Amino acid sequence: MNTEHYTRYEKARIIGARSLQISMGAPVLIDDMNTDSLYLAKKEYTLGIIPITVKRELD
């Protein structure tokens, strides 16, 4: 995943969706003792390991 090509709205949606997944019990993909789901989602995003893709329609 290349994080350079996402708009700020896509970034917010990706992090929000991943944070919700973590808070609902999804496995965390990084080794961190922090339990804050938003923090973990942001860290996963910066590392580029969030298993979420964005589909765009081409006009």
N, CA, C and O atoms as a MOPAC input file, in Angstrom:
PM7 MOZYME 1SCF
protein

 N      0.84900 1    -1.18300 1     0.00000 1
 C      0.00000 1     0.00000 1     0.00000 1
 C      0.88600 1     1.23600 1     0.00000 1
 O      1.81400 1     1.35000 1     0.80200 1
 N      0.59600 1     2.14300 1    -0.89200 1
 C      1.35100 1     3.38600 1    -0.95300 1
 C      0.50400 1     4.51500 1    -0.38500 1
 O     -0.50800 1     4.88600 1    -0.98100 1
 N      0.89700 1     5.06200 1     0.74500 1
 C      0.07900 1     6.05700 1     1.43900 1
 C      0.18400 1     7.44600 1     0.83300 1
 O     -0.52000 1     8.35200 1     1.27900 1
 N      1.03600 1     7.65100 1    -0.16500 1
 C      1.21500 1     8.97900 1    -0.73100 1
 C      0.07200 1     9.40000 1    -1.64000 1
 O     -0.09300 1    10.59400 1    -1.88700 1
 N     -0.71400 1     8.47500 1    -2.14100 1
 C     -1.70700 1     8.79500 1    -3.14100 1
 C     -3.13600 1     8.85200 1    -2.61100 1
 O     -4.07400 1     8.84700 1    -3.40700 1
 N     -3.32900 1     8.90400 1    -1.32400 1
 C     -4.66600 1     8.99400 1    -0.75800 1
 C     -4.99900 1    10.44300 1    -0.41400 1
 O     -4.13900 1    11.19900 1     0.03900 1
 N     -6.25700 1    10.81900 1    -0.63600 1
 C     -6.68800 1    12.15000 1    -0.21100 1
 C     -6.84600 1    12.13500 1     1.30400 1
 O     -6.83700 1    11.07300 1     1.92600 1
 N     -6.98900 1    13.29900 1     1.88500 1
 C     -7.14600 1    13.34100 1     3.34600 1
 C     -8.44900 1    12.68700 1     3.78200 1
 O     -8.54400 1    12.17600 1     4.89800 1
 N     -9.46400 1    12.69900 1     2.90400 1
 C    -10.73500 1    12.05900 1     3.22600 1
 C    -10.60500 1    10.53500 1     3.18200 1
 O    -11.16600 1     9.83300 1     4.02400 1
 N     -9.86600 1    10.03400 1     2.20100 1
 C     -9.62900 1     8.59700 1     2.12700 1
 C     -8.79400 1     8.14600 1     3.31700 1
 O     -9.06100 1     7.09600 1     3.90100 1
 N     -7.79400 1     8.92700 1     3.67600 1
 C     -6.95600 1     8.60500 1     4.82700 1
 C     -7.79800 1     8.52800 1     6.09900 1
 O     -7.65600 1     7.59200 1     6.88500 1
 N     -8.67400 1     9.51400 1     6.29800 1
 C     -9.53100 1     9.52800 1     7.48800 1
 C    -10.46200 1     8.32400 1     7.50400 1
 O    -10.68900 1     7.73100 1     8.55900 1
 N    -10.99900 1     7.95800 1     6.35100 1
 C    -11.91200 1     6.82300 1     6.26100 1
 C    -11.18500 1     5.50500 1     6.52900 1
 O    -11.70700 1     4.62800 1     7.21700 1
 N     -9.98900 1     5.37300 1     5.98500 1
 C     -9.19700 1     4.15200 1     6.18800 1
 C     -8.83600 1     3.98800 1     7.65900 1
 O     -9.01700 1     2.91500 1     8.23300 1
 N     -8.32300 1     5.05600 1     8.26500 1
 C     -7.92200 1     4.98000 1     9.67300 1
 C     -9.13400 1     4.74000 1    10.56400 1
 O     -9.06800 1     3.95400 1    11.51000 1
 N    -10.24800 1     5.41900 1    10.26100 1
 C    -11.46900 1     5.23100 1    11.04800 1
 C    -12.00400 1     3.81500 1    10.95800 1
 O    -12.39300 1     3.22300 1    11.96400 1
 N    -12.02100 1     3.27600 1     9.75000 1
 C    -12.51900 1     1.91000 1     9.56100 1
 C    -11.62000 1     0.89900 1    10.27200 1
 O    -12.10700 1    -0.03600 1    10.90800 1
 N    -10.31900 1     1.09100 1    10.16100 1
 C     -9.37800 1     0.17300 1    10.81700 1
 C     -9.46700 1     0.28700 1    12.33400 1
 O     -9.37900 1    -0.71400 1    13.04500 1
 N     -9.64200 1     1.50900 1    12.82400 1
 C     -9.78200 1     1.71900 1    14.26500 1
 C    -11.02200 1     0.99200 1    14.79500 1
 O    -10.98600 1     0.38500 1    15.86600 1
 N    -12.10600 1     1.06000 1    14.04000 1
 C    -13.33400 1     0.36000 1    14.43000 1
 C    -13.10600 1    -1.14800 1    14.43500 1
 O    -13.54700 1    -1.84300 1    15.35100 1
 N    -12.42300 1    -1.65000 1    13.42000 1
 C    -12.12600 1    -3.08200 1    13.37000 1
 C    -11.33100 1    -3.51600 1    14.59900 1
 O    -11.63200 1    -4.53900 1    15.21300 1
 N    -10.31700 1    -2.73300 1    14.95100 1
 C     -9.48400 1    -3.07400 1    16.11400 1
 C    -10.30600 1    -3.04000 1    17.39000 1
 O    -10.17800 1    -3.92400 1    18.23700 1
 N    -11.15200 1    -2.02200 1    17.53300 1
 C    -11.95500 1    -1.90900 1    18.75300 1
 C    -12.98000 1    -3.03400 1    18.87000 1
 O    -13.42900 1    -3.36000 1    19.96900 1
 N    -13.35000 1    -3.63200 1    17.72100 1
 C    -14.30400 1    -4.73800 1    17.73700 1
 C    -13.61400 1    -6.10300 1    17.86100 1
 O    -14.27500 1    -7.14000 1    17.80500 1
 N    -12.28400 1    -6.10100 1    18.03100 1
 C    -11.58600 1    -7.35000 1    18.30400 1
 C    -10.72500 1    -7.89200 1    17.18500 1
 O    -10.19200 1    -8.99500 1    17.30600 1
 N    -10.57200 1    -7.15500 1    16.10000 1
 C     -9.70700 1    -7.62600 1    15.01100 1
 C     -8.25900 1    -7.68200 1    15.49500 1
 O     -7.86700 1    -6.89200 1    16.35300 1
 N     -7.47500 1    -8.59100 1    14.96400 1
 C     -6.07700 1    -8.67800 1    15.39300 1
 C     -5.28000 1    -7.44700 1    14.96200 1
 O     -5.44700 1    -6.93400 1    13.85600 1
 N     -4.42200 1    -6.99200 1    15.85100 1
 C     -3.55800 1    -5.84200 1    15.57100 1
 C     -2.34200 1    -6.34800 1    14.80200 1
 O     -1.76800 1    -7.37900 1    15.15200 1
 N     -1.95000 1    -5.62500 1    13.75600 1
 C     -0.89300 1    -6.08700 1    12.86900 1
 C      0.49200 1    -5.59500 1    13.25700 1
 O      1.46600 1    -5.88400 1    12.56200 1
 N      0.59700 1    -4.85400 1    14.36000 1
 C      1.88800 1    -4.37000 1    14.82700 1
 C      2.10100 1    -4.82300 1    16.26000 1
 O      1.15200 1    -5.16600 1    16.96500 1
 N      3.34400 1    -4.82000 1    16.67700 1
 C      3.68200 1    -5.20800 1    18.04200 1
 C      3.80100 1    -3.94200 1    18.88100 1
 O      4.84300 1    -3.28800 1    18.88900 1
 N      2.71800 1    -3.59900 1    19.59300 1
 C      2.68700 1    -2.38700 1    20.41500 1
 C      1.81200 1    -2.66300 1    21.62800 1
 O      0.76100 1    -3.29200 1    21.50900 1
 N      2.23200 1    -2.20400 1    22.77200 1
 C      1.49500 1    -2.45700 1    24.00900 1
 C      0.32800 1    -1.49000 1    24.21300 1
 O     -0.49500 1    -1.70300 1    25.10300 1
 N      0.24300 1    -0.44100 1    23.40900 1
 C     -0.83200 1     0.53200 1    23.52800 1
 C     -2.16400 1    -0.13800 1    23.19100 1
 O     -2.21900 1    -0.99400 1    22.30700 1
 N     -3.24300 1     0.24500 1    23.89000 1
 C     -4.54400 1    -0.36700 1    23.64800 1
 C     -5.51700 1     0.57800 1    22.95900 1
 O     -6.65800 1     0.19500 1    22.69700 1
 N     -5.09900 1     1.79700 1    22.66100 1
 C     -5.96100 1     2.76000 1    21.98400 1
 C     -6.08800 1     2.39000 1    20.51000 1
 O     -5.09700 1     2.39800 1    19.78000 1
 N     -7.30000 1     2.06800 1    20.07200 1
 C     -7.49100 1     1.58500 1    18.70500 1
 C     -7.15900 1     2.65200 1    17.66100 1
 O     -6.64700 1     2.31700 1    16.59300 1
 N     -7.43500 1     3.91600 1    17.94100 1
 C     -7.11500 1     4.97600 1    16.98000 1
 C     -5.60100 1     5.13600 1    16.83100 1
 O     -5.09700 1     5.31100 1    15.72200 1
 N     -4.89200 1     5.07800 1    17.93700 1
 C     -3.42700 1     5.15600 1    17.89100 1
 C     -2.85500 1     4.00300 1    17.06500 1
 O     -1.97800 1     4.20200 1    16.22400 1
 N     -3.36100 1     2.81000 1    17.31500 1
 C     -2.86200 1     1.63300 1    16.60500 1
 C     -3.17500 1     1.72500 1    15.11200 1
 O     -2.33800 1     1.37300 1    14.28100 1
 N     -4.36900 1     2.19500 1    14.77000 1
 C     -4.74500 1     2.33200 1    13.36600 1
 C     -3.86800 1     3.36300 1    12.66100 1
 O     -3.45700 1     3.14900 1    11.52000 1
 N     -3.58000 1     4.48100 1    13.33200 1
 C     -2.70900 1     5.50200 1    12.74100 1
 C     -1.30300 1     4.94900 1    12.52500 1
 O     -0.67200 1     5.22100 1    11.50300 1
 N     -0.82300 1     4.17900 1    13.48400 1
 C      0.52400 1     3.61100 1    13.36900 1
 C      0.57200 1     2.59000 1    12.23000 1
 O      1.53600 1     2.55700 1    11.46600 1
 N     -0.45800 1     1.76700 1    12.11800 1
 C     -0.52000 1     0.81700 1    11.01200 1
 C     -0.56300 1     1.55400 1     9.67400 1
 O      0.06200 1     1.12500 1     8.70400 1
 N     -1.29400 1     2.65300 1     9.62600 1
 C     -1.38100 1     3.43400 1     8.38800 1
 C     -0.01600 1     3.99100 1     7.99600 1
 O      0.38200 1     3.91400 1     6.83400 1
 N      0.69800 1     4.55200 1     8.97200 1
 C      2.01100 1     5.12600 1     8.65700 1
 C      2.99000 1     4.04600 1     8.20800 1
 O      3.87100 1     4.31100 1     7.39000 1
 N      2.84700 1     2.85300 1     8.72600 1
 C      3.71900 1     1.75800 1     8.31800 1
 C      3.26400 1     1.12600 1     6.99600 1
 O      3.99400 1     0.33800 1     6.39500 1
 N      2.06500 1     1.47500 1     6.55400 1
 C      1.56700 1     0.96700 1     5.27700 1
 C      1.13600 1    -0.48200 1     5.30100 1
 O      1.26400 1    -1.18700 1     4.29900 1
 N      0.61800 1    -0.94400 1     6.45400 1
 C      0.25200 1    -2.36400 1     6.54900 1
 C     -1.23500 1    -2.59700 1     6.77900 1
 O     -1.63500 1    -3.71100 1     7.11700 1
 N     -2.05600 1    -1.58100 1     6.60400 1
 C     -3.49800 1    -1.75500 1     6.78400 1
 C     -4.05600 1    -2.53500 1     5.59000 1
 O     -3.83100 1    -2.15700 1     4.44000 1
 N     -4.77700 1    -3.61600 1     5.86000 1
 C     -5.29900 1    -4.43500 1     4.76200 1
 C     -6.60100 1    -3.88900 1     4.18100 1
 O     -7.59500 1    -4.61100 1     4.10400 1
 N     -6.60300 1    -2.63700 1     3.77700 1
 C     -7.78100 1    -1.98800 1     3.19800 1
 C     -7.34600 1    -1.33400 1     1.88600 1
 O     -6.28400 1    -0.71400 1     1.81400 1
 N     -8.16800 1    -1.47600 1     0.86000 1
 C     -7.86200 1    -0.83500 1    -0.41700 1
 C     -8.95300 1     0.17400 1    -0.75800 1
 O    -10.07700 1     0.07900 1    -0.26400 1
 N     -8.61500 1     1.12800 1    -1.59400 1
 C     -9.55500 1     2.15600 1    -2.04200 1
 C     -9.79900 1     1.93700 1    -3.52100 1
 O     -8.86300 1     1.85700 1    -4.31500 1
 N    -11.07100 1     1.84000 1    -3.88000 1
 C    -11.43500 1     1.70800 1    -5.29100 1
 C    -12.01100 1     3.03600 1    -5.75400 1
 O    -12.88300 1     3.60600 1    -5.09900 1
 N    -11.52300 1     3.52100 1    -6.87400 1
 C    -12.00200 1     4.78500 1    -7.43400 1
 C    -12.56800 1     4.53400 1    -8.82000 1
 O    -12.06800 1     3.69800 1    -9.57300 1
 N    -13.61400 1     5.27100 1    -9.14200 1
 C    -14.14600 1     5.22300 1   -10.49500 1
 C    -13.38500 1     6.19600 1   -11.36100 1
 O    -13.14400 1     7.33400 1   -10.96100 1
 N    -13.00900 1     5.76100 1   -12.53700 1
 C    -12.32900 1     6.63800 1   -13.46900 1
 C    -13.36100 1     7.30200 1   -14.37200 1
 O    -14.18300 1     6.62100 1   -14.98400 1
 N    -13.32100 1     8.59800 1   -14.45500 1
 C    -14.29500 1     9.32700 1   -15.27800 1
 C    -13.82000 1     9.47400 1   -16.69800 1
 O    -14.51800 1    10.06200 1   -17.52500 1

